[in-house]
Amino acid sequence: KAGVTQTPRYLIKTRGQQVTLSCSPISGHRSVSWYQQTPGQGLQFLFEYFSETQRNKGNFPGRFSGRQFSNSRSEMNVSTLELGDSALYLCASSPGVVQETQYFGPGTRLLVL
Amino acid sequence: AQSVTQLGSHVSVSEGALVLLRCNYSSSVPPYLFWYVQYPNQGLQLLLKYTSAATLVKGINGFEAEFKKSETSFHLTKPSAHMSDAAEYFCAVRANTGGFKTIFGAGTRLFVKA
């Protein structure tokens, strides 16, 4: 099976712009979670989707949003980018929601100038 | 609420020596516990997980961890370190606190000296 894929892998944006990141889960997985990883804050949970419904959300401002499509692919969007949004954004998929192992993609590295 | 504390942001061992990475957690409900490893410029890879079956969990690459409820710990060990073990290791707790959420520790970077 192909693993979790994330596109793009690298991205440079400027402050005030918006960005959309994409995640394709492992075939058959219905749950997708997003995390932000920075040297200062570590891995922080953004949100989790299951069957197109947001099941849980972390403590991020409303500028961060996401959605999941019927084929389980997910996108996250960050509007009005700030310098502090520079980070590695990781997507993880799992078959379900409970104790399932999460399989991580390689991440999208976003640099905001 | 749940939280994870990893003791030591950096750990250095000699090749062949015991690896011990410490993790303590708190959770208001029975948790599921995980250890992940991250190599440079890569995503996270699961090493092992505890899901309320055996308290001693064996994972990949010779790693294992023991769940100790009384100590709220889930330390990761490997009897003999290999150079290829050099990476960052994350302990994580997943619990249903109004919806399942996975909380990660701050990570421990393992250095292996030749």
Interface residues (C-beta under 8 A of the other chain):
Chain A: V4 S33 Y35 G42 L43 Q44 F45 E48 R55 N56 G58 L90 A92 V97 V98 Q99 T101 Q102 Y103 F104 G105 P106 G107
Chain B: Y32 F34 Y36 N41 Q42 G43 L44 Q45 L46 K49 T51 F90 R94 N96 G98 G99 F100 K101 T102 I103 F104 G105 A106 G107
